[in-house]
Amino acid sequence: MGLQEVEALIREVDTDDTGTVDFPKFLKIMSRTSQSTDSLTDQDETMREAFQFFCDVNAHPEDEPQDSFTEAELERIMDLMGENMTSEEFGDMMQFLDPESTGRVTYDDFMEVMRKI
């Protein structure tokens, strides 16, 4: 998923024309990527691509792909979405995504949240 696709998703859910994405809008974006497709393989691939975008948002082209993301990557994604969040809001979001407080969100953690929304 490229930056243009992310920007298109933001425009789609930004119904109040604030130019920002709050947490409910973020969840709406993510739920759209988890809608049923023709096959489970397609859905898994879409979800893995979305997850990998989170993992690699701060990476350099020569870096190996990561298998999890941290609060720093989450902050970068929210910044790209135009969302200005407090450290408390990031902490709440990370607690939601990482209930075991490991400091990293794995694909399994990510999918567990996507199944809930």
ZADO-1210 file (C-alpha; in nm, 4 decimals, padded with zeros to 6 digits):
<atoms>
<atom x="00.0000" y="00.0000" z="00.0000" code="MET" pos="1"/>
<atom x="00.1597" y="00.3227" z="-00.1118" code="GLY" pos="2"/>
<atom x="00.1314" y="00.6751" z="00.0233" code="LEU" pos="3"/>
<atom x="-00.1268" y="00.7706" z="-00.2424" code="GLN" pos="4"/>
<atom x="-00.3479" y="00.4801" z="-00.1377" code="GLU" pos="5"/>
<atom x="-00.3183" y="00.5837" z="00.2283" code="VAL" pos="6"/>
<atom x="-00.4091" y="00.9419" z="00.1386" code="GLU" pos="7"/>
<atom x="-00.7125" y="00.8170" z="-00.0584" code="ALA" pos="8"/>
<atom x="-00.8289" y="00.6151" z="00.2426" code="LEU" pos="9"/>
<atom x="-00.7921" y="00.9222" z="00.4631" code="ILE" pos="10"/>
<atom x="-00.9978" y="01.1359" z="00.2246" code="ARG" pos="11"/>
<atom x="-01.2636" y="00.8659" z="00.2165" code="GLU" pos="12"/>
<atom x="-01.3144" y="00.8547" z="00.5962" code="VAL" pos="13"/>
<atom x="-01.2567" y="01.2245" z="00.6651" code="ASP" pos="14"/>
<atom x="-01.6280" y="01.3044" z="00.6408" code="THR" pos="15"/>
<atom x="-01.5991" y="01.6126" z="00.8627" code="ASP" pos="16"/>
<atom x="-01.3233" y="01.7615" z="00.6397" code="ASP" pos="17"/>
<atom x="-01.0802" y="01.8190" z="00.9251" code="THR" pos="18"/>
<atom x="-00.7888" y="01.6738" z="00.7312" code="GLY" pos="19"/>
<atom x="-00.7136" y="01.4471" z="01.0259" code="THR" pos="20"/>
<atom x="-00.7818" y="01.0876" z="01.1217" code="VAL" pos="21"/>
<atom x="-00.8808" y="01.0242" z="01.4806" code="ASP" pos="22"/>
<atom x="-00.8814" y="00.6759" z="01.6320" code="PHE" pos="23"/>
<atom x="-01.2417" y="00.5919" z="01.5268" code="PRO" pos="24"/>
<atom x="-01.1601" y="00.6946" z="01.1694" code="LYS" pos="25"/>
<atom x="-00.8403" y="00.4875" z="01.1872" code="PHE" pos="26"/>
<atom x="-01.0423" y="00.1829" z="01.2921" code="LEU" pos="27"/>
<atom x="-01.2845" y="00.2477" z="01.0045" code="LYS" pos="28"/>
<atom x="-00.9934" y="00.2505" z="00.7587" code="ILE" pos="29"/>
<atom x="-00.8551" y="-00.0719" z="00.8997" code="MET" pos="30"/>
<atom x="-01.1943" y="-00.2439" z="00.9009" code="SER" pos="31"/>
<atom x="-01.2293" y="-00.1719" z="00.5292" code="ARG" pos="32"/>
<atom x="-00.9066" y="-00.3593" z="00.4599" code="THR" pos="33"/>
<atom x="-01.0492" y="-00.6583" z="00.6483" code="SER" pos="34"/>
<atom x="-01.3718" y="-00.6872" z="00.4498" code="GLN" pos="35"/>
<atom x="-01.4351" y="-01.0172" z="00.2788" code="SER" pos="36"/>
<atom x="-01.2750" y="-01.0733" z="-00.0576" code="THR" pos="37"/>
<atom x="-01.3014" y="-01.3539" z="-00.3116" code="ASP" pos="38"/>
<atom x="-01.0747" y="-01.5796" z="-00.1093" code="SER" pos="39"/>
<atom x="-00.9085" y="-01.5948" z="00.2300" code="LEU" pos="40"/>
<atom x="-00.5727" y="-01.5852" z="00.0555" code="THR" pos="41"/>
<atom x="-00.6555" y="-01.2471" z="-00.0956" code="ASP" pos="42"/>
<atom x="-00.7716" y="-01.1154" z="00.2401" code="GLN" pos="43"/>
<atom x="-00.4634" y="-01.2431" z="00.4193" code="ASP" pos="44"/>
<atom x="-00.2407" y="-01.0849" z="00.1562" code="GLU" pos="45"/>
<atom x="-00.4211" y="-00.7497" z="00.1921" code="THR" pos="46"/>
<atom x="-00.3942" y="-00.7596" z="00.5698" code="MET" pos="47"/>
<atom x="-00.0262" y="-00.8558" z="00.5550" code="ARG" pos="48"/>
<atom x="00.0405" y="-00.5652" z="00.3175" code="GLU" pos="49"/>
<atom x="-00.1349" y="-00.3213" z="00.5519" code="ALA" pos="50"/>
<atom x="00.0540" y="-00.4615" z="00.8498" code="PHE" pos="51"/>
<atom x="00.3866" y="-00.4500" z="00.6641" code="GLN" pos="52"/>
<atom x="00.3244" y="-00.0841" z="00.5789" code="PHE" pos="53"/>
<atom x="00.3088" y="-00.0134" z="00.9546" code="PHE" pos="54"/>
<atom x="00.6251" y="-00.2154" z="01.0174" code="CYS" pos="55"/>
<atom x="00.8303" y="-00.0545" z="00.7431" code="ASP" pos="56"/>
<atom x="00.7123" y="00.3072" z="00.7624" code="VAL" pos="57"/>
<atom x="01.0397" y="00.4234" z="00.9247" code="ASN" pos="58"/>
<atom x="01.2633" y="00.1782" z="00.7390" code="ALA" pos="59"/>
<atom x="01.5226" y="00.2628" z="00.4791" code="HIS" pos="60"/>
<atom x="01.5120" y="00.0827" z="00.1414" code="PRO" pos="61"/>
<atom x="01.8164" y="-00.1261" z="00.2316" code="GLU" pos="62"/>
<atom x="01.6642" y="-00.2460" z="00.5631" code="ASP" pos="63"/>
<atom x="01.5257" y="-00.5957" z="00.6041" code="GLU" pos="64"/>
<atom x="01.1444" y="-00.6112" z="00.6392" code="PRO" pos="65"/>
<atom x="01.0329" y="-00.6076" z="01.0022" code="GLN" pos="66"/>
<atom x="00.7902" y="-00.8573" z="01.1552" code="ASP" pos="67"/>
<atom x="00.6409" y="-00.6172" z="01.4105" code="SER" pos="68"/>
<atom x="00.6011" y="-00.2463" z="01.4742" code="PHE" pos="69"/>
<atom x="00.6514" y="-00.0226" z="01.7754" code="THR" pos="70"/>
<atom x="00.4912" y="00.2932" z="01.9061" code="GLU" pos="71"/>
<atom x="00.7420" y="00.4920" z="01.6952" code="ALA" pos="72"/>
<atom x="00.6072" y="00.3403" z="01.3726" code="GLU" pos="73"/>
<atom x="00.2513" y="00.3920" z="01.4934" code="LEU" pos="74"/>
<atom x="00.3307" y="00.7570" z="01.5655" code="GLU" pos="75"/>
<atom x="00.4728" y="00.7942" z="01.2139" code="ARG" pos="76"/>
<atom x="00.1572" y="00.6455" z="01.0580" code="ILE" pos="77"/>
<atom x="-00.0653" y="00.8753" z="01.2604" code="MET" pos="78"/>
<atom x="00.1556" y="01.1697" z="01.1615" code="ASP" pos="79"/>
<atom x="00.1204" y="01.0752" z="00.7935" code="LEU" pos="80"/>
<atom x="-00.2554" y="01.0683" z="00.8471" code="MET" pos="81"/>
<atom x="-00.2416" y="01.4195" z="00.9912" code="GLY" pos="82"/>
<atom x="-00.3394" y="01.3040" z="01.3396" code="GLU" pos="83"/>
<atom x="-00.1799" y="01.4966" z="01.6263" code="ASN" pos="84"/>
<atom x="-00.2105" y="01.2668" z="01.9262" code="MET" pos="85"/>
<atom x="-00.0930" y="01.3042" z="02.2839" code="THR" pos="86"/>
<atom x="00.1447" y="01.0536" z="02.4406" code="SER" pos="87"/>
<atom x="-00.1503" y="00.9319" z="02.6499" code="GLU" pos="88"/>
<atom x="-00.3532" y="00.8639" z="02.3347" code="GLU" pos="89"/>
<atom x="-00.0610" y="00.6719" z="02.1828" code="PHE" pos="90"/>
<atom x="-00.0287" y="00.4759" z="02.5054" code="GLY" pos="91"/>
<atom x="-00.3990" y="00.3863" z="02.4925" code="ASP" pos="92"/>
<atom x="-00.3718" y="00.2832" z="02.1282" code="MET" pos="93"/>
<atom x="-00.0648" y="00.0695" z="02.1972" code="MET" pos="94"/>
<atom x="-00.2410" y="-00.0940" z="02.4935" code="GLN" pos="95"/>
<atom x="-00.5276" y="-00.1800" z="02.2583" code="PHE" pos="96"/>
<atom x="-00.2895" y="-00.3194" z="01.9939" code="LEU" pos="97"/>
<atom x="-00.0384" y="-00.4735" z="02.2371" code="ASP" pos="98"/>
<atom x="-00.2360" y="-00.5901" z="02.5432" code="PRO" pos="99"/>
<atom x="00.0634" y="-00.7881" z="02.6777" code="GLU" pos="100"/>
<atom x="00.2766" y="-00.4699" z="02.6771" code="SER" pos="101"/>
<atom x="00.5681" y="-00.6207" z="02.4862" code="THR" pos="102"/>
<atom x="00.6396" y="-00.2890" z="02.3136" code="GLY" pos="103"/>
<atom x="00.5905" y="-00.4472" z="01.9725" code="ARG" pos="104"/>
<atom x="00.2765" y="-00.5230" z="01.7736" code="VAL" pos="105"/>
<atom x="00.2980" y="-00.8522" z="01.5851" code="THR" pos="106"/>
<atom x="00.0855" y="-00.9643" z="01.2938" code="TYR" pos="107"/>
<atom x="-00.1147" y="-01.1858" z="01.5313" code="ASP" pos="108"/>
<atom x="-00.1786" y="-00.8869" z="01.7621" code="ASP" pos="109"/>
<atom x="-00.2795" y="-00.6788" z="01.4615" code="PHE" pos="110"/>
<atom x="-00.5189" y="-00.9445" z="01.3309" code="MET" pos="111"/>
<atom x="-00.6726" y="-00.9939" z="01.6754" code="GLU" pos="112"/>
<atom x="-00.7670" y="-00.6241" z="01.6761" code="VAL" pos="113"/>
<atom x="-00.8951" y="-00.6392" z="01.3177" code="MET" pos="114"/>
<atom x="-01.1223" y="-00.9306" z="01.4097" code="ARG" pos="115"/>
<atom x="-01.2741" y="-00.7213" z="01.6894" code="LYS" pos="116"/>
<atom x="-01.3716" y="-00.4258" z="01.4706" code="ILE" pos="117"/>
</atoms>
